[in-house]
């Protein structure tokens, strides 16, 4: 039919918006892996008018009440409209607005959708952004957050008891219930990320500041840090070539939890200078919560920011 | 970026669903113009497993409470996410599912969206399906319902007082309030329809059965009715060449309100026989409400059904 031909043509050529390339960053990871904290610092760094962030966990197919009668947790692909999520990721990457579903964590209900109109950059954080080949193809940079399980459990208990009204026992029971689906569906996404980010403590320690390790896979062009990292910064940060758990070679950047601020600051400024930005390094990087900073977090976020800004230049 | 290239390629070639052509029928018209009645008969004719129907008025940007503080009615384009409606129409035409927003007429609130997965055919009825060139291009057949205003007012009062909890005075006040926007935004869609359908009574009559006039514009290939309409059916139905209000030539089929059932039945069966269907003419055609039939409605629906089935063969 002649009508249908017109659709095809228009969809690929005539709309100015559709030829837009919006740099997109995926931050995947299990519940309470630190996705929101990292995203917030990045959005605050450039401003919400330049970065649109969204959570892909709003694509729940069932509300909390309905899930009670169903044999799976929200970590199961069948519990989510992942096909619609893929469709929306493609639309955002093409600069088109979407009407995004909304799941309320406080009431456990699905609510009125909201319009998400992509700004200059888009960050998508959630359980499933790296789920399929099609979803991954929508992103310029993909990150998987991989904290050791004891740390993630600690974070989840802290968050869910203070912000979501659960008891610690309920959170622990839920973590146990989710474990098989986390293994089956969430953790396999790690191998598809360009960057694996792990915050951890020195072996055997259960307190003290977290260090960060970034595995930089050769799937994208990482910043050249050779002029940034030298013998003078080695105490704070170092780069080495290692093999990942799967045996594949990868660059690993380690930022010490006890790194002195003046040294990490020097590294941050050097990375920042690569980006030709007029402003100083954004103060929002490294903020865990108001008043609490982490230099390993700041450097990690800066590397992600580097990738987003670099993607916008292509 | 290599990632982004992959998106473009996949979106246009690799998914089997995306190469699907789903025949789509638009039924546009003002509030209470008869859209739902016509749609229901068509869906019942082939079955909901073969025809997906949806109302495009769910794309309201504001709920009833919010609209109270705003200077427009739901008939204003700015009161609706028409860009998202266009996007969803394109996706449906390509055979892809959408997560459609939901507006509740009973509560006046925006609710949890629903998945609409297109079946073999799609009917979209609402205020705005013919609004833009892009939205029109998604359809194989477009219809505009154009009853005389007194009849539409009668229908709206009847429906809104019995099904939506308003008084007749409230409905009349609302009709008056909406009049400027109906003139500015709804009625101009009439000129873009392939078929304009008007149910009306004999001039000067305010009671009695409704006749139907279908203007068949030469924008699509209409069924050849020359072997169907003859001197023996002239009492029930006739075809003539006229000029539309804008002076443009158009075929007009008129089906008399008092047409004897045996004659309209003969015409219906003749049109139906063109479609190579095994089943008899569906009983759902012509049903206004359970137990009340209209032969002009039945013939009109049959012509729309003809177009949908014909579109599926291309």
Interface residues (C-beta under 8 A of the other chain):
Chain A: X1 X3 X4 X6 X7 X10 X11 X12 X21 X23 X61 X63 X81 X83 X84 X87 X90 X91 X93 X94 X96 X97 X98 X99 X101 X109 X110 X111 X112 X113 X115 X134 X136 X137 X138 X139 X140 X311 X314
Chain B: X1 X3 X4 X6 X7 X10 X11 X12 X21 X23 X61 X63 X81 X83 X84 X87 X90 X91 X93 X94 X96 X97 X98 X99 X101 X109 X110 X111 X112 X113 X115 X134 X136 X137 X138 X139 X140 X311 X314
